Amino acid sequence: MTLLRFLGLLFLLVSIFAGTAAVVALTVIAMRFWPLSLTLILALAIFHFAIQQSPRRRD
């Protein structure tokens, strides 16, 4: 049972490291290609505005 707990915690630690590395990599890419990041932010803002303006359906 101790080995299973150790392997689970090891998997959790590796997952945290992988997630952190992915966030850092995406941040570096966003800073390197800032027009792409600006376009993505603008597209998300337009999508959010469109969702807010659409009438809500009641089923």
C-alpha positions as CSV (number, residue, x, y, z in Angstrom):
1,M,0.0,0.0,0.0
2,T,2.9,2.3,0.7
3,L,4.3,1.7,-2.7
4,L,1.0,2.5,-4.4
5,R,0.8,5.8,-2.4
6,F,4.4,6.7,-3.4
7,L,3.7,6.0,-7.1
8,G,0.5,8.1,-6.9
9,L,2.3,11.0,-5.3
10,L,5.2,10.7,-7.8
11,F,2.7,10.8,-10.6
12,L,1.1,13.9,-9.1
13,L,4.5,15.6,-8.8
14,V,5.4,14.9,-12.4
15,S,2.0,16.1,-13.5
16,I,2.5,19.4,-11.6
17,F,5.9,19.8,-13.2
18,A,4.5,19.1,-16.7
19,G,1.7,21.6,-16.2
20,T,4.1,24.3,-15.0
21,A,6.4,23.7,-18.0
22,A,3.5,23.9,-20.4
23,V,2.4,27.3,-18.9
24,V,5.9,28.6,-19.0
25,A,6.3,27.5,-22.6
26,L,3.0,29.0,-23.7
27,T,4.0,32.3,-22.0
28,V,7.3,32.4,-23.8
29,I,5.6,31.6,-27.1
30,A,3.0,34.4,-26.5
31,M,5.8,36.9,-25.7
32,R,7.8,35.9,-28.8
33,F,4.9,36.1,-31.2
34,W,2.9,38.9,-29.6
35,P,0.7,39.7,-32.7
36,L,-0.6,36.2,-32.5
37,S,-1.3,36.7,-28.8
38,L,-3.0,40.0,-29.5
39,T,-5.2,38.4,-32.1
40,L,-6.2,35.6,-29.8
41,I,-7.2,38.1,-27.0
42,L,-9.2,40.1,-29.5
43,A,-11.0,37.0,-30.8
44,L,-11.9,35.9,-27.3
45,A,-13.2,39.4,-26.5
46,I,-15.4,39.4,-29.6
47,F,-16.6,35.9,-28.8
48,H,-17.5,37.0,-25.2
49,F,-19.3,40.1,-26.5
50,A,-21.3,37.9,-29.0
51,I,-22.3,35.5,-26.2
52,Q,-23.4,38.3,-24.0
53,Q,-25.6,39.9,-26.8
54,S,-27.2,36.7,-28.0
55,P,-30.8,36.0,-26.7
56,R,-31.0,33.2,-24.2
57,R,-33.1,30.2,-25.1
58,R,-35.4,28.5,-22.7
59,D,-36.0,24.8,-23.4
